[in-house]
Amino acid sequence: MIKIKCKQCSKHYHKYPSLKGKGYCSRECWHKYLRVNKIHLNTGRTHIKKGQRLSPKTEFKKNKPSWNKGLRGYTHGFKPGKKHWNWKGGITYERTKIYFSEEYVKWRNNVFKRDNYKCKICGKSGKLNADHIKPFSLYPKLGFRLSNGQTLCVNGHKLKTSLDMKLIRKFKYWRSRYV
């Protein structure tokens, strides 16, 4: 750090050597200096193009939409649905259909509202998940009942899901053994 004297208030201050040409201790002193000496902020700038005309080539470019705006609606040869070369007969996983359904989104929002957007385990808000108390895979009839939902934070949901998976494995094991 080097010691520099302010051009406005004559106070000494410390600056890094790379900033030694600045000459003012603060922005206030710099503005006072500009006001007193009537120096405009754009003094010495040559790149101000007041009244300068653009070339005809540039004027022509200004009227064209940019490359990413002019392509709206153009699909680059992509064919949606049955017309696409890789169409496999409309196979979508049941899980995906459920999670993108209107019914699921309404259920999820209602669970969040009921729990006041706070985790049931730790009481935190933030990144939350709507969780089925009784797993959807085992109890599909309870899938969209509000009483079967709870709001959990991401960590709480991971913990609860891992415990659920252990119970499901045990359940399937005992069911296959005795049924």
Wavefront OBJ file of the C-alpha trace (Angstrom):
o trace
v 0.000 0.000 0.000
v 1.234 3.471 -0.816
v 0.375 6.806 0.792
v -1.399 9.335 -1.483
v -2.661 12.891 -0.915
v -6.263 13.645 -1.993
v -6.508 16.339 -4.724
v -9.683 17.792 -3.191
v -9.391 17.689 0.613
v -5.573 17.221 0.930
v -6.110 14.284 3.289
v -3.581 11.441 3.168
v -4.914 7.932 2.482
v -3.569 4.495 1.510
v -4.155 2.793 -1.852
v -2.766 -0.167 -3.736
v -0.013 0.799 -6.188
v -2.258 -0.106 -9.135
v -4.730 2.634 -8.042
v -2.183 5.429 -7.461
v -3.417 7.480 -10.441
v -6.930 7.945 -9.022
v -6.004 10.808 -6.679
v -9.157 11.080 -4.509
v -9.860 9.590 -1.087
v -13.565 9.008 -1.781
v -16.262 9.346 -4.400
v -17.618 12.430 -2.596
v -14.260 14.215 -2.965
v -14.122 13.292 -6.640
v -17.627 14.724 -7.239
v -16.743 17.919 -5.319
v -13.638 18.308 -7.482
v -15.708 17.917 -10.655
v -18.296 20.475 -9.449
v -15.734 23.056 -8.360
v -13.647 22.794 -11.533
v -16.714 22.370 -13.815
v -15.358 19.256 -15.475
v -17.891 17.134 -17.356
v -17.826 13.372 -16.980
v -17.440 12.856 -20.742
v -14.505 15.271 -21.138
v -11.770 13.792 -23.300
v -13.910 10.973 -24.631
v -13.669 10.625 -28.384
v -16.037 7.710 -28.831
v -19.205 9.785 -28.371
v -20.940 9.582 -31.737
v -23.202 12.599 -31.619
v -25.002 12.948 -34.946
v -22.846 10.340 -36.652
v -24.599 8.408 -39.395
v -24.328 4.659 -39.755
v -23.199 3.088 -43.011
v -25.962 1.728 -45.284
v -24.722 -1.799 -44.578
v -25.145 -1.302 -40.806
v -28.540 0.371 -41.260
v -29.662 -2.687 -43.241
v -28.495 -5.032 -40.449
v -30.470 -3.100 -37.828
v -33.780 -3.997 -39.478
v -33.128 -7.748 -39.470
v -34.056 -9.811 -36.423
v -31.164 -11.440 -34.588
v -30.425 -15.038 -35.488
v -32.138 -16.498 -32.424
v -35.253 -14.295 -32.595
v -36.020 -14.785 -36.283
v -36.263 -18.562 -35.978
v -39.364 -18.712 -33.803
v -41.615 -21.507 -34.932
v -38.926 -23.119 -37.097
v -38.236 -26.630 -35.837
v -34.993 -27.451 -37.725
v -36.519 -30.571 -39.272
v -37.840 -31.897 -35.954
v -41.177 -33.628 -36.354
v -43.410 -33.891 -33.286
v -45.369 -36.956 -32.261
v -46.120 -39.752 -34.709
v -44.274 -37.986 -37.533
v -40.924 -38.272 -35.731
v -38.605 -41.053 -36.949
v -37.990 -42.323 -33.404
v -41.677 -42.534 -32.371
v -42.337 -45.632 -30.252
v -46.095 -45.587 -30.025
v -46.550 -43.008 -27.270
v -44.796 -44.812 -24.435
v -44.521 -42.590 -21.410
v -43.794 -43.952 -17.986
v -46.831 -43.998 -15.684
v -44.827 -42.128 -13.056
v -44.150 -39.273 -15.507
v -47.813 -39.113 -16.506
v -48.836 -38.900 -12.852
v -46.295 -36.233 -11.847
v -47.220 -33.996 -14.778
v -50.963 -34.433 -14.348
v -53.137 -31.544 -13.240
v -54.511 -33.595 -10.366
v -51.021 -34.203 -8.907
v -50.035 -30.528 -9.176
v -53.237 -29.484 -7.351
v -52.657 -32.128 -4.641
v -49.050 -30.980 -4.192
v -50.006 -27.290 -3.879
v -52.807 -28.117 -1.416
v -50.369 -30.132 0.733
v -47.948 -27.186 0.793
v -50.733 -24.736 1.719
v -52.075 -27.003 4.465
v -48.601 -27.365 6.026
v -47.933 -23.621 5.678
v -44.939 -24.241 3.374
v -42.843 -25.743 6.202
v -41.228 -29.136 6.626
v -43.119 -31.467 8.984
v -39.850 -32.870 10.400
v -37.622 -29.833 10.963
v -39.941 -26.853 10.353
v -37.730 -25.299 7.652
v -39.057 -23.654 4.520
v -37.198 -23.337 1.224
v -36.820 -26.294 -1.125
v -39.752 -28.515 -0.250
v -41.187 -31.792 -1.511
v -44.720 -33.112 -1.228
v -44.434 -36.649 0.137
v -46.954 -39.471 0.317
v -47.197 -40.768 3.897
v -48.231 -44.179 2.626
v -46.195 -44.855 -0.543
v -48.040 -44.282 -3.795
v -46.689 -47.542 -5.232
v -48.313 -49.606 -2.463
v -51.483 -47.553 -1.980
v -52.479 -46.019 -5.354
v -56.049 -45.344 -4.135
v -54.670 -42.953 -1.493
v -52.560 -41.192 -4.138
v -54.297 -37.822 -4.270
v -55.933 -37.690 -0.844
v -54.829 -34.662 1.135
v -54.666 -36.766 4.306
v -51.956 -38.929 2.693
v -49.636 -35.990 1.978
v -47.028 -34.131 3.983
v -44.503 -31.389 3.255
v -40.851 -32.338 3.748
v -37.552 -30.576 3.090
v -35.106 -32.250 0.689
v -33.018 -33.858 3.463
v -36.081 -34.989 5.395
v -37.560 -36.472 2.231
v -34.351 -38.426 1.517
v -34.384 -39.822 5.050
v -38.072 -40.770 4.930
v -37.773 -42.295 1.442
v -34.836 -44.487 2.484
v -36.849 -45.743 5.473
v -39.867 -46.334 3.200
v -37.757 -48.366 0.775
v -36.545 -50.616 3.599
v -40.145 -51.203 4.702
v -41.285 -51.895 1.129
v -38.531 -54.478 0.659
v -39.536 -56.203 3.910
v -43.211 -56.046 2.941
v -42.569 -57.618 -0.467
v -40.325 -60.266 1.082
v -42.933 -61.343 3.643
v -45.773 -61.181 1.125
v -43.911 -63.417 -1.354
v -43.047 -65.852 1.398
v -46.453 -66.299 3.018
v -48.998 -65.474 0.330
l 1 2 3 4 5 6 7 8 9 10 11 12 13 14 15 16 17 18 19 20 21 22 23 24 25 26 27 28 29 30 31 32 33 34 35 36 37 38 39 40 41 42 43 44 45 46 47 48 49 50 51 52 53 54 55 56 57 58 59 60 61 62 63 64 65 66 67 68 69 70 71 72 73 74 75 76 77 78 79 80 81 82 83 84 85 86 87 88 89 90 91 92 93 94 95 96 97 98 99 100 101 102 103 104 105 106 107 108 109 110 111 112 113 114 115 116 117 118 119 120 121 122 123 124 125 126 127 128 129 130 131 132 133 134 135 136 137 138 139 140 141 142 143 144 145 146 147 148 149 150 151 152 153 154 155 156 157 158 159 160 161 162 163 164 165 166 167 168 169 170 171 172 173 174 175 176 177 178 179
